[in-house]
Amino acid sequence: MRLSAFAPAKVNLFLHVGGPDFEGYHPVSSLMVFADVGDGLSIQAADAPGFETTGLFGAAIPAGDDNLVMRAARAFHAAARTPLPPFRLLLDKRLPIAAGLGGGSSDAGAALRLLRDALAPNLSDDALEAMAASLGADGAACLWGRAVMAEGRGERLSPAPGLPVLHAVLVNPLVPSPTGAVYRAYDAAVAPEGEARPWMPEAFESAEEVAAWLSVATRNDLEAPAVALEPRIGEVLDVLRDEPESLMARMSGSGATCFALCAGDIEAEGLVERLESMRPDWWVRRCRLGDGKGD
């Protein structure tokens, strides 16, 4: 029985966003990859059901019924259709909150995988995917933590192009960037027509090729409204784009985390060391992007 699961950070290499439909949802086109940094989730036998948070950002998230891990557990209970023994879920929250990294959705996906392995191994992948999709736009993509193209409302998934391992640096100025507020600012600022999928090759050979394509053919449509709401995101981007190790830099999701792609691990390590010295008040992590697998 597996007693722990890794919840990798999600990074949107690009995010094209269209105008809201009649239900208020925005169609998107996004290439999502996953990092080898993220949160950790474990399960323990217990006398009564429970959920606890620990870690650097554990105290910053609500542990009540609306937490995505708790919602995932309730969905799992409903799908299992048989009595389950009581258990306690423990979330080691290592990723910043409201950070554009899909942390809540990835935590929920880890919870679903962990609960199946521990309590109902016969439950199908299709059942897990339906549960994950019901939990939010990023739920389906974050269930397995594999590089993927996400379209529609985020639920229509297709294979990503072939990607090399991408060495990157994640930076968050430790300010929240709430998704709803960023989308409202986006809608107020433009008449969006941006969800179209860009042309992309079947595979990329190098990080330099990926960075060049991203810079020319893609964008994050939420970056400008997020920066307008929180100028410290713009400060991070300015710093990253000015550093010699950065092949390109962009915000992920609705922010506030930004990423810089680097040519290799040595360049990423050098960039991290300099950023940590320059801005000890920022959250800075070196990572590899692709299919998210933790240490």
VONULUM-353568 format. One record per residue (C-alpha): x, y, z; residue in one letter; residue number from 1. Coordinates in Angstrom, 3 decimals. Layout:
N
DORO      east     north        up  residu  num
DORO         X         Y         Z       a  NUM
...
***
This chain:
295
DORO      east     north        up  residu  num
DORO     0.000     0.000     0.000       m    1
DORO     1.394     3.405    -0.964       r    2
DORO     1.101     5.825     1.933       l    3
DORO     2.260     9.026     0.272       s    4
DORO     1.883    10.855    -3.029       a    5
DORO     3.593    13.779    -4.744       f    6
DORO     1.563    16.769    -6.008       a    7
DORO     3.734    18.512    -8.626       p    8
DORO     3.544    22.210    -9.418       a    9
DORO     1.828    22.957   -12.731       k   10
DORO     3.405    25.509   -15.077       v   11
DORO     1.607    26.997   -18.081       n   12
DORO     4.278    27.450   -20.739       l   13
DORO     1.650    29.486   -22.553       f   14
DORO    -1.957    30.399   -21.793       l   15
DORO    -4.263    31.790   -24.470       h   16
DORO    -7.637    32.902   -23.114       v   17
DORO   -10.864    33.702   -24.952       g   18
DORO   -13.848    35.733   -23.871       g   19
DORO   -16.360    34.248   -21.430       p   20
DORO   -19.139    32.021   -22.760       d   21
DORO   -22.798    32.252   -21.733       f   22
DORO   -21.998    30.519   -18.436       e   23
DORO   -19.087    32.820   -17.685       g   24
DORO   -16.340    30.293   -18.466       y   25
DORO   -13.321    31.289   -20.540       h   26
DORO   -12.106    28.942   -23.293       p   27
DORO    -8.366    28.384   -23.075       v   28
DORO    -5.497    26.872   -24.964       s   29
DORO    -2.502    26.015   -22.810       s   30
DORO     0.584    23.843   -22.816       l   31
DORO     0.891    22.568   -19.258       m   32
DORO     4.021    20.950   -17.879       v   33
DORO     4.774    19.769   -14.361       f   34
DORO     7.733    20.389   -12.107       a   35
DORO     9.762    18.128    -9.853       d   36
DORO     8.888    20.467    -6.959       v   37
DORO     5.486    20.451    -5.302       g   38
DORO     3.437    19.462    -2.280       d   39
DORO     3.344    16.112    -0.493       g   40
DORO     0.306    14.188     0.695       l   41
DORO     0.163    11.183     3.017       s   42
DORO    -2.589     9.019     4.488       i   43
DORO    -2.830     7.436     7.931       q   44
DORO    -5.312     5.105     9.558       a   45
DORO    -7.387     7.013    12.118       a   46
DORO   -10.243     6.621    14.564       d   47
DORO   -12.160     9.356    12.755       a   48
DORO   -11.753    11.145     9.394       p   49
DORO    -9.374    14.086     9.476       g   50
DORO    -7.300    16.488     7.416       f   51
DORO    -4.223    18.405     8.563       e   52
DORO    -1.816    20.810     6.883       t   53
DORO     1.882    21.297     7.592       t   54
DORO     4.820    22.784     5.719       g   55
DORO     6.013    26.257     4.812       l   56
DORO     2.578    27.382     3.586       f   57
DORO     0.387    24.986     5.562       g   58
DORO    -0.956    27.633     7.905       a   59
DORO    -2.007    29.833     4.977       a   60
DORO    -4.626    27.503     3.526       i   61
DORO    -8.041    26.641     4.968       p   62
DORO    -8.354    23.027     6.069       a   63
DORO   -12.157    23.050     6.057       g   64
DORO   -14.689    21.326     3.849       d   65
DORO   -14.045    23.626     0.868       d   66
DORO   -10.383    22.639     0.580       n   67
DORO    -9.841    20.770    -2.685       l   68
DORO    -8.289    17.802    -0.862       v   69
DORO   -11.438    17.479     1.244       m   70
DORO   -13.641    17.856    -1.817       r   71
DORO   -11.618    15.136    -3.539       a   72
DORO   -12.045    12.859    -0.517       a   73
DORO   -15.822    13.401    -0.550       r   74
DORO   -15.985    12.648    -4.274       a   75
DORO   -13.963     9.495    -3.698       f   76
DORO   -16.275     8.356    -0.901       h   77
DORO   -19.290     8.850    -3.162       a   78
DORO   -17.708     6.932    -6.045       a   79
DORO   -16.462     4.022    -3.912       a   80
DORO   -20.041     3.039    -2.987       r   81
DORO   -18.764     0.820    -0.204       t   82
DORO   -17.907     1.678     3.408       p   83
DORO   -14.335     2.897     3.790       l   84
DORO   -12.239     2.788     6.966       p   85
DORO   -11.627     6.187     8.580       p   86
DORO    -8.410     7.904     7.545       f   87
DORO    -6.477    11.117     8.079       r   88
DORO    -4.933    13.011     5.172       l   89
DORO    -1.791    15.078     5.868       l   90
DORO    -0.834    17.793     3.372       l   91
DORO     2.731    19.121     3.396       d   92
DORO     2.127    22.465     1.685       k   93
DORO     5.391    23.554     0.067       r   94
DORO     3.998    25.689    -2.777       l   95
DORO     2.818    29.281    -2.319       p   96
DORO    -0.921    29.989    -2.238       i   97
DORO    -2.828    31.572    -5.170       a   98
DORO     0.387    31.164    -7.144       a   99
DORO    -0.629    30.057   -10.650       g  100
DORO     0.921    26.625   -10.015       l  101
DORO    -2.278    24.578    -9.795       g  102
DORO    -1.412    23.659    -6.224       g  103
DORO    -4.945    22.939    -5.042       g  104
DORO    -5.824    20.924    -8.143       s  105
DORO    -2.568    18.975    -7.937       s  106
DORO    -3.174    18.292    -4.227       d  107
DORO    -6.648    16.993    -5.111       a  108
DORO    -5.229    14.770    -7.841       g  109
DORO    -2.648    13.354    -5.443       a  110
DORO    -5.419    12.698    -2.910       a  111
DORO    -7.481    10.766    -5.474       l  112
DORO    -4.506     8.620    -6.540       r  113
DORO    -3.491     7.998    -2.953       l  114
DORO    -6.996     7.077    -1.784       l  115
DORO    -7.400     4.618    -4.638       r  116
DORO    -4.063     2.953    -3.959       d  117
DORO    -4.732     2.725    -0.223       a  118
DORO    -8.440     1.921    -0.092       l  119
DORO    -9.965     0.966    -3.451       a  120
DORO    -7.355    -0.335    -5.902       p  121
DORO   -10.017    -1.647    -8.279       n  122
DORO   -11.424     1.809    -8.991       l  123
DORO   -10.791     2.651   -12.654       s  124
DORO    -8.709     5.458   -14.132       d  125
DORO   -11.867     6.717   -15.849       d  126
DORO   -13.598     7.071   -12.478       a  127
DORO   -10.649     9.029   -11.074       l  128
DORO   -10.558    11.277   -14.128       e  129
DORO   -14.268    12.075   -13.810       a  130
DORO   -13.787    12.983   -10.154       m  131
DORO   -10.775    15.180   -10.910       a  132
DORO   -12.580    16.994   -13.730       a  133
DORO   -15.493    17.778   -11.414       s  134
DORO   -13.173    19.669    -9.045       l  135
DORO   -12.172    22.515   -11.369       g  136
DORO   -10.703    23.530   -14.705       a  137
DORO    -7.187    22.256   -13.907       d  138
DORO    -8.412    19.080   -12.204       g  139
DORO    -8.179    16.694   -15.138       a  140
DORO    -4.710    17.829   -16.216       a  141
DORO    -3.356    17.810   -12.659       c  142
DORO    -4.545    14.284   -11.834       l  143
DORO    -1.608    12.540   -13.511       w  144
DORO     0.900    15.416   -13.680       g  145
DORO     1.900    14.734   -17.290       r  146
DORO     2.751    17.347   -19.887       a  147
DORO    -0.437    17.999   -21.847       v  148
DORO    -2.315    20.415   -24.076       m  149
DORO    -5.461    21.665   -22.327       a  150
DORO    -8.283    23.307   -24.264       e  151
DORO   -11.971    24.076   -23.929       g  152
DORO   -12.538    24.945   -20.284       r  153
DORO    -9.362    23.040   -19.482       g  154
DORO   -11.025    19.643   -19.603       e  155
DORO   -10.225    18.781   -23.231       r  156
DORO    -6.779    17.211   -23.069       l  157
DORO    -4.466    16.064   -25.855       s  158
DORO    -0.819    14.982   -25.955       p  159
DORO     1.829    17.648   -25.612       a  160
DORO     4.504    17.916   -28.281       p  161
DORO     7.722    16.094   -27.517       g  162
DORO     9.697    18.163   -25.061       l  163
DORO    13.229    17.897   -23.721       p  164
DORO    13.678    18.155   -19.967       v  165
DORO    13.443    21.881   -19.298       l  166
DORO    15.624    23.359   -16.587       h  167
DORO    13.800    26.273   -15.038       a  168
DORO    13.619    28.640   -12.099       v  169
DORO    10.313    29.427   -10.392       l  170
DORO     9.961    32.765    -8.596       v  171
DORO     7.060    34.052    -6.523       n  172
DORO     7.177    37.442    -4.774       p  173
DORO     5.001    35.948    -2.002       l  174
DORO     1.926    37.938    -2.890       v  175
DORO    -1.364    36.235    -3.811       p  176
DORO    -2.846    36.596    -7.291       s  177
DORO    -6.477    35.409    -7.020       p  178
DORO    -7.691    33.841   -10.256       t  179
DORO   -11.131    35.441   -10.189       g  180
DORO    -9.793    38.964    -9.812       a  181
DORO    -7.297    38.465   -12.654       v  182
DORO    -9.994    37.176   -15.023       y  183
DORO   -12.266    40.113   -14.157       r  184
DORO    -9.434    42.519   -14.886       a  185
DORO    -8.769    40.706   -18.171       y  186
DORO   -12.408    40.971   -19.232       d  187
DORO   -12.535    44.656   -18.318       a  188
DORO    -9.377    45.528   -20.238       a  189
DORO    -9.853    43.833   -23.627       v  190
DORO   -12.262    42.145   -25.990       a  191
DORO   -10.431    38.809   -25.879       p  192
DORO   -10.103    36.503   -28.865       e  193
DORO    -7.017    34.736   -27.661       g  194
DORO    -7.793    31.073   -27.095       e  195
DORO    -6.630    29.751   -30.481       a  196
DORO    -4.038    26.977   -30.393       r  197
DORO    -0.752    28.153   -31.908       p  198
DORO     1.112    26.148   -34.495       w  199
DORO     3.629    23.865   -32.841       m  200
DORO     6.039    21.199   -34.057       p  201
DORO     5.564    17.572   -33.116       e  202
DORO     8.721    17.702   -30.991       a  203
DORO    11.385    20.093   -29.774       f  204
DORO    15.070    19.235   -29.666       e  205
DORO    16.380    21.699   -27.075       s  206
DORO    15.413    24.211   -24.422       a  207
DORO    16.628    26.983   -26.720       e  208
DORO    14.186    25.835   -29.405       e  209
DORO    11.309    25.714   -26.913       v  210
DORO    12.122    29.179   -25.583       a  211
DORO    12.358    30.694   -29.055       a  212
DORO     9.003    29.212   -30.095       w  213
DORO     7.300    30.323   -26.896       l  214
DORO     8.645    33.855   -27.299       s  215
DORO     7.514    34.221   -30.916       v  216
DORO     4.302    32.191   -31.172       a  217
DORO     2.697    32.261   -27.727       t  218
DORO     1.877    34.396   -24.708       r  219
DORO     0.094    34.371   -21.364       n  220
DORO    -3.033    36.479   -21.839       d  221
DORO    -3.449    36.875   -18.076       l  222
DORO     0.008    38.318   -17.502       e  223
DORO    -0.821    41.964   -18.213       a  224
DORO    -3.955    42.124   -16.027       p  225
DORO    -2.178    40.277   -13.217       a  226
DORO     0.736    42.727   -13.328       v  227
DORO    -1.702    45.653   -13.352       a  228
DORO    -3.322    44.300   -10.183       l  229
DORO    -0.025    43.353    -8.503       e  230
DORO     3.025    45.276    -9.802       p  231
DORO     5.414    43.022    -7.862       r  232
DORO     4.733    40.324   -10.459       i  233
DORO     6.048    42.744   -13.069       g  234
DORO     9.119    43.345   -10.940       e  235
DORO     9.860    39.610   -10.920       v  236
DORO     9.470    39.422   -14.696       l  237
DORO    11.732    42.428   -15.237       d  238
DORO    14.444    40.867   -13.079       v  239
DORO    14.204    37.459   -14.736       l  240
DORO    14.254    38.875   -18.260       r  241
DORO    17.378    40.868   -17.451       d  242
DORO    19.397    37.887   -16.216       e  243
DORO    21.828    36.264   -18.672       p  244
DORO    20.781    32.710   -17.783       e  245
DORO    17.141    33.322   -18.784       s  246
DORO    16.272    32.088   -22.265       l  247
DORO    12.799    33.516   -21.711       m  248
DORO    10.585    34.413   -18.755       a  249
DORO     6.823    34.422   -18.308       r  250
DORO     4.109    34.264   -15.680       m  251
DORO     2.380    30.912   -15.060       s  252
DORO    -1.407    30.684   -14.977       g  253
DORO    -3.012    33.672   -13.288       s  254
DORO     0.163    34.357   -11.254       g  255
DORO     1.900    35.304    -9.116       a  256
DORO     4.594    32.694    -9.906       t  257
DORO     6.856    33.395   -12.870       c  258
DORO     9.332    31.063   -14.536       f  259
DORO    12.563    31.408   -16.460       a  260
DORO    13.740    28.701   -18.832       l  261
DORO    17.490    28.050   -18.762       c  262
DORO    19.817    26.184   -21.087       a  263
DORO    20.809    23.672   -18.423       g  264
DORO    21.074    22.820   -14.763       d  265
DORO    24.248    24.831   -14.199       i  266
DORO    22.619    27.993   -15.563       e  267
DORO    19.508    27.425   -13.431       a  268
DORO    21.611    26.891   -10.320       e  269
DORO    23.561    30.095   -10.948       g  270
DORO    20.361    32.064   -11.464       l  271
DORO    18.843    30.716    -8.243       v  272
DORO    21.922    31.589    -6.210       e  273
DORO    21.955    35.148    -7.497       r  274
DORO    18.197    35.658    -7.012       l  275
DORO    18.332    34.321    -3.462       e  276
DORO    21.107    36.779    -2.692       s  277
DORO    19.371    39.703    -4.407       m  278
DORO    15.847    39.053    -3.150       r  279
DORO    15.707    36.893    -0.021       p  280
DORO    12.062    37.955     0.373       d  281
DORO    11.073    36.012    -2.771       w  282
DORO    10.270    32.280    -3.018       w  283
DORO    12.796    30.879    -5.499       v  284
DORO    13.127    27.252    -6.642       r  285
DORO    15.201    25.521    -9.283       r  286
DORO    13.301    22.722   -11.012       c  287
DORO    12.955    20.480   -14.032       r  288
DORO     9.801    20.774   -16.123       l  289
DORO     8.137    17.946   -17.998       g  290
DORO     6.198    15.133   -16.370       d  291
DORO     6.302    16.082   -12.696       g  292
DORO     8.176    13.582   -10.558       k  293
DORO     9.440    14.505    -7.122       g  294
DORO    12.570    13.458    -5.334       d  295
***
